[in-house]
């Protein structure tokens, strides 16, 4: 029996109580019980993605998001991944990608997540099958300091496409940034807006993202998954590289972020996770998403810089005990 963690009263981490397990499990599809292709769509599927592949129609996927274990020694509940050589990890990715190529539309996009070391192997494997369009680097504001090396504060996402014909909705992923040095022409703002919400401009999306907050204890999307991606980060990929009604596939679902984002943004999805415990998190998050379609840091059709509460609400918030409970450690005054 696993001892439950003692959490602070304002901790909003998603947990699954024993009384909820059966109800949540009844909504999750088990790979070994699949007998019809329709069962896998827009459902959380528990099992190995290899066993689910025969149920995925060829040339049906519009967007593939791959967040496999990085080339690190890492334990995911009962599963353990061991670090290997750069070449060995490239072979692992090559085998993974080869399995999904037949399932992708000719207009599909692929995003592959990794860290600095994994990225070496990702490019090697991805360039064999796809057109590598870009490498996104996003800042991780968390991370332990290192005494004999630079602190690791970033991760990469490789943006690839099957062909030169693909979806990219640039207007859907603009970032609203504070204007530090407002420039005016004839007394009027030049390329920025002066409003009750502050001085800002909506900028083109960049391959350097410094506006991502890793889920933490006071965010309602947070779980105990050790490598959870934020809804804001995945929403950028989904909005940029798919349209409403498109099919998004994530065969390493983890705690469910891709499925939740697709549900909120009206995309169909194939969401597969081998660990039953993480599937329970995903299913519970989907139940919440059915009632609340908001994505933290994404409001009025733009992504807000650092999830800025002051800009979104149009007012400043004093740092007092009355501040919103989703203020967290190691975040600035207006981060949420």
C-alpha positions as CSV (number, residue, x, y, z in Angstrom):
1,X,0.0,0.0,0.0
2,X,1.4,3.4,-1.1
3,X,1.4,6.0,1.6
4,X,-0.5,9.1,0.6
5,X,1.3,12.4,0.5
6,X,0.4,15.0,3.1
7,X,-0.5,18.2,1.1
8,X,-1.0,21.8,2.1
9,X,-4.6,23.0,2.3
10,X,-4.2,25.2,-0.8
11,X,-2.4,22.5,-2.8
12,X,-4.5,21.9,-6.0
13,X,-2.6,18.9,-7.4
14,X,-4.9,16.4,-9.1
15,X,-5.3,13.2,-7.1
16,X,-7.3,10.1,-7.5
17,X,-9.1,8.7,-4.4
18,X,-9.8,5.0,-4.0
19,X,-13.5,5.8,-4.3
20,X,-13.0,7.3,-7.7
21,X,-10.9,4.6,-9.3
22,X,-13.6,2.2,-10.6
23,X,-15.6,5.0,-12.1
24,X,-12.6,6.5,-13.9
25,X,-11.3,3.0,-15.0
26,X,-14.7,2.3,-16.6
27,X,-14.2,5.2,-19.0
28,X,-10.6,4.2,-20.0
29,X,-10.1,1.9,-22.9
30,X,-7.8,-1.0,-22.4
31,X,-5.7,-1.8,-25.5
32,X,-6.1,-5.6,-25.0
33,X,-9.9,-5.2,-25.1
34,X,-9.9,-3.1,-28.4
35,X,-12.0,-4.7,-31.1
36,X,-13.1,-1.7,-33.1
37,X,-11.1,1.2,-34.4
38,X,-13.7,3.7,-33.3
39,X,-13.0,2.8,-29.6
40,X,-9.7,4.6,-29.7
41,X,-10.8,8.0,-30.8
42,X,-11.1,10.8,-28.2
43,X,-10.7,8.3,-25.3
44,X,-7.8,7.7,-22.9
45,X,-6.3,4.4,-23.9
46,X,-4.2,2.3,-21.5
47,X,-1.6,0.0,-22.9
48,X,1.4,-0.1,-25.2
49,X,1.1,2.1,-28.3
50,X,2.5,-0.7,-30.4
51,X,-0.6,-2.8,-29.6
52,X,-2.9,0.1,-30.5
53,X,-1.3,0.9,-33.8
54,X,-3.3,-1.7,-35.9
55,X,-6.4,0.2,-34.8
56,X,-5.2,3.5,-36.2
57,X,-6.2,4.2,-39.8
58,X,-3.3,4.8,-42.2
59,X,-2.8,8.4,-43.2
60,X,-5.3,9.6,-40.7
61,X,-3.2,11.7,-38.2
62,X,-2.9,15.4,-38.7
63,X,-0.6,16.1,-35.8
64,X,1.7,13.8,-33.9
65,X,3.1,14.9,-30.5
66,X,5.8,12.7,-29.2
67,X,7.1,13.1,-25.6
68,X,8.9,9.8,-25.1
69,X,11.3,9.2,-22.1
70,X,14.4,11.3,-22.6
71,X,17.8,9.8,-22.8
72,X,18.1,9.8,-19.0
73,X,17.8,7.4,-16.1
74,X,14.2,8.0,-15.0
75,X,11.5,6.1,-13.2
76,X,7.8,6.5,-14.1
77,X,5.9,4.7,-11.4
78,X,6.7,1.0,-12.1
79,X,8.4,1.8,-15.4
80,X,12.1,2.5,-15.6
81,X,14.1,4.0,-18.5
82,X,17.8,3.7,-18.6
83,X,20.2,6.2,-20.3
84,X,22.0,4.8,-23.3
85,X,24.4,6.2,-25.9
86,X,23.5,9.0,-28.3
87,X,23.5,6.4,-31.1
88,X,21.5,4.0,-29.1
89,X,18.8,6.6,-28.4
90,X,18.7,7.5,-32.0
91,X,18.0,3.9,-32.9
92,X,15.2,3.9,-30.3
93,X,13.7,7.0,-31.9
94,X,14.2,5.6,-35.4
95,X,12.2,2.5,-34.6
96,X,9.5,4.7,-32.9
97,X,9.1,7.1,-35.8
98,X,9.1,4.3,-38.4
99,X,6.0,2.8,-36.8
100,X,4.1,6.1,-37.0
101,X,5.0,7.2,-40.5
102,X,2.3,5.2,-42.3
103,X,-0.3,6.7,-39.9
104,X,0.4,10.3,-40.9
105,X,-1.3,12.4,-43.5
106,X,0.9,13.8,-46.2
107,X,0.1,17.2,-44.7
108,X,0.8,16.2,-41.1
109,X,3.2,17.9,-38.6
110,X,5.2,16.2,-35.9
111,X,6.6,17.6,-32.7
112,X,9.3,15.6,-30.8
113,X,10.2,16.6,-27.2
114,X,13.6,16.2,-25.7
115,X,16.4,17.8,-23.6
116,X,19.8,19.0,-24.9
117,X,21.3,15.5,-25.1
118,X,18.2,13.8,-26.6
119,X,18.1,16.5,-29.2
120,X,21.2,15.2,-30.9
121,X,19.5,11.9,-31.5
122,X,16.1,13.5,-32.3
123,X,17.6,15.4,-35.3
124,X,19.4,12.3,-36.5
125,X,16.2,10.2,-36.5
126,X,13.7,12.8,-37.5
127,X,15.7,14.0,-40.5
128,X,15.5,10.5,-41.9
129,X,11.7,10.5,-42.2
130,X,10.6,14.2,-42.1
131,X,11.4,17.7,-43.1
132,X,12.9,19.3,-40.0
133,X,11.4,22.8,-39.9
134,X,12.7,24.2,-36.7
135,X,13.9,23.5,-33.1
136,X,11.9,25.2,-30.3
137,X,13.6,25.8,-27.0
138,X,11.5,26.6,-24.0
139,X,12.7,27.8,-20.7
140,X,12.1,25.7,-17.6
141,X,12.1,28.0,-14.6
142,X,12.5,25.1,-12.3
143,X,15.6,22.9,-11.9
144,X,18.2,22.1,-9.4
145,X,21.5,23.9,-9.4
146,X,24.7,22.1,-10.5
147,X,28.0,22.5,-8.8
148,X,30.2,21.4,-11.7
149,X,28.0,22.3,-14.7
150,X,25.6,24.9,-15.9
151,X,22.1,24.6,-14.5
152,X,19.8,22.8,-17.0
153,X,16.9,25.3,-17.5
154,X,15.6,24.5,-21.0
155,X,14.1,21.8,-23.1
156,X,13.7,21.4,-26.9
157,X,10.8,20.5,-29.2
158,X,11.7,19.6,-32.8
159,X,9.1,20.8,-35.3
160,X,8.9,18.5,-38.4
161,X,6.5,18.0,-41.3
162,X,5.9,15.1,-43.6
163,X,6.0,17.4,-46.6
164,X,6.3,21.0,-47.5
165,X,2.5,21.3,-47.4
166,X,1.3,21.6,-43.8
167,X,-0.8,23.6,-41.4
168,X,0.7,26.6,-39.5
169,X,-1.8,29.0,-38.0
170,X,0.5,31.8,-37.1
171,X,-2.3,34.2,-36.0
172,X,-3.5,31.7,-33.5
173,X,-0.3,31.6,-31.5
174,X,0.7,35.2,-31.0
175,X,2.2,36.2,-27.7
176,X,1.1,39.3,-25.8
177,X,4.1,41.0,-24.4
178,X,4.5,44.0,-22.2
179,X,5.9,47.1,-24.0
180,X,8.9,48.2,-22.0
181,X,9.9,51.2,-24.2
182,X,6.7,52.5,-25.9
183,X,7.3,54.2,-29.2
184,X,4.9,56.7,-30.5
185,X,4.4,58.5,-33.9
186,X,2.5,61.8,-33.8
187,X,1.5,61.0,-30.2
188,X,0.0,57.6,-31.1
189,X,1.3,54.1,-30.2
190,X,3.4,52.5,-32.9
191,X,2.7,48.8,-33.2
192,X,1.5,48.5,-29.6
193,X,-1.8,49.0,-27.6
194,X,-2.4,51.3,-24.7
195,X,-5.4,50.0,-22.8
196,X,-6.7,49.6,-19.3
197,X,-5.0,46.2,-19.3
198,X,-1.6,47.9,-19.8
199,X,0.8,48.6,-22.6
200,X,1.4,45.6,-24.8
201,X,1.9,44.2,-28.3
202,X,1.0,40.9,-29.8
203,X,4.2,39.4,-31.2
204,X,4.8,36.6,-33.7
205,X,5.5,33.2,-32.2
206,X,9.1,32.5,-31.6
207,X,11.2,29.3,-31.4
208,X,12.5,30.6,-28.1
209,X,9.7,30.4,-25.5
210,X,10.2,32.1,-22.2
211,X,6.5,32.3,-21.2
212,X,6.0,28.7,-20.1
213,X,5.2,27.8,-16.5
214,X,5.8,24.1,-15.5
215,X,2.8,22.9,-13.5
216,X,3.3,23.2,-9.8
217,X,1.3,22.6,-6.6
218,X,-1.1,25.5,-6.8
219,X,-2.0,25.1,-10.5
220,X,-5.2,23.0,-11.0
221,X,-3.7,21.1,-13.9
222,X,-0.8,19.8,-11.7
223,X,-0.3,16.1,-11.1
224,X,2.4,13.9,-9.5
225,X,3.7,13.0,-12.9
226,X,7.5,13.7,-12.9
227,X,7.7,15.2,-16.4
228,X,4.3,16.8,-17.0
229,X,4.1,19.4,-19.8
230,X,1.9,22.4,-19.2
231,X,-1.4,22.9,-21.1
232,X,-0.1,26.3,-22.3
233,X,2.9,24.7,-24.0
234,X,0.9,21.9,-25.7
235,X,-1.9,24.4,-26.7
236,X,0.7,26.3,-28.7
237,X,1.6,23.2,-30.7
238,X,-2.1,22.2,-31.2
239,X,-3.3,25.6,-32.3
240,X,-0.3,26.2,-34.6
241,X,-0.3,22.9,-36.4
242,X,-3.9,21.6,-36.5
243,X,-7.4,22.9,-37.2
244,X,-10.7,22.3,-35.3
245,X,-11.8,18.7,-35.9
246,X,-8.3,17.5,-36.9
247,X,-6.9,14.3,-35.4
248,X,-4.0,14.7,-32.9
249,X,-2.1,11.7,-31.6
250,X,0.0,11.4,-28.4
251,X,1.2,7.8,-27.7
252,X,3.1,8.9,-24.5
253,X,0.2,10.7,-22.9
254,X,1.5,10.8,-19.4
255,X,-0.9,12.6,-17.1
256,X,-3.2,13.6,-20.0
257,X,-2.2,17.1,-21.1
258,X,-2.5,16.6,-24.9
259,X,-6.0,15.0,-24.5
260,X,-7.1,17.8,-22.2
261,X,-5.9,20.5,-24.6
262,X,-7.5,18.8,-27.6
263,X,-10.8,18.5,-25.7
264,X,-10.7,22.2,-24.8
265,X,-9.7,23.3,-28.4
266,X,-12.1,21.0,-30.2
267,X,-9.7,18.6,-31.8
268,X,-10.1,14.8,-32.0
269,X,-7.4,12.8,-30.4
270,X,-5.7,9.4,-29.9
271,X,-4.2,9.4,-26.4
272,X,-2.3,6.3,-25.3
273,X,-0.5,5.8,-22.0
274,X,1.1,2.5,-20.8
275,X,0.8,3.3,-17.0
276,X,-2.7,2.9,-15.5
277,X,-2.1,5.4,-12.7
278,X,-1.3,8.2,-15.1
279,X,-4.3,7.3,-17.2
280,X,-6.5,7.9,-14.1
281,X,-5.0,11.4,-13.8
282,X,-5.8,12.0,-17.5
283,X,-9.4,10.8,-17.2
284,X,-10.0,12.9,-14.1
285,X,-8.5,16.0,-15.8
286,X,-10.8,15.4,-18.8
287,X,-13.8,15.4,-16.5
288,X,-12.8,18.8,-15.3
289,X,-12.1,20.0,-18.8
290,X,-15.7,19.1,-19.8
291,X,-16.8,21.9,-17.4
292,X,-13.9,24.4,-17.7
293,X,-12.4,25.0,-21.2
294,X,-9.9,27.6,-20.0
295,X,-6.2,27.2,-20.5
296,X,-4.0,29.1,-18.0
297,X,-2.0,31.8,-19.8
298,X,-4.2,31.7,-22.9
299,X,-7.0,34.4,-23.0
300,X,-8.8,36.3,-25.7
301,X,-7.1,34.3,-28.5
302,X,-3.5,35.1,-27.4
303,X,-0.9,33.7,-25.1
304,X,-0.1,36.0,-22.3
305,X,3.5,36.7,-21.3
306,X,4.3,34.7,-18.1
307,X,0.6,34.1,-17.5
308,X,0.4,37.7,-16.4
309,X,-2.4,38.2,-14.0
310,X,-2.0,42.0,-14.1
311,X,-2.5,42.1,-17.9
312,X,-5.3,39.6,-18.1
313,X,-7.4,41.2,-15.3
314,X,-6.5,44.8,-16.2
315,X,-5.4,45.6,-12.7
316,X,-2.5,45.1,-10.3
317,X,-2.5,42.7,-7.5
318,X,-0.8,43.4,-4.2
319,X,1.3,40.6,-2.7
320,X,-0.7,39.9,0.4
321,X,-2.3,37.0,2.0
322,X,-5.4,37.7,-0.1
323,X,-3.5,37.1,-3.3
324,X,-5.0,34.3,-5.5
325,X,-4.1,30.9,-4.2
326,X,-2.5,29.8,-7.4
327,X,0.4,32.1,-6.7
328,X,3.4,29.8,-6.3
329,X,6.9,29.5,-5.0
330,X,9.7,30.8,-7.4
331,X,7.2,32.8,-9.5
332,X,7.1,36.6,-9.9
333,X,4.3,38.7,-8.4
334,X,2.0,38.4,-11.4
335,X,2.7,34.8,-12.4
336,X,-0.1,32.4,-12.1
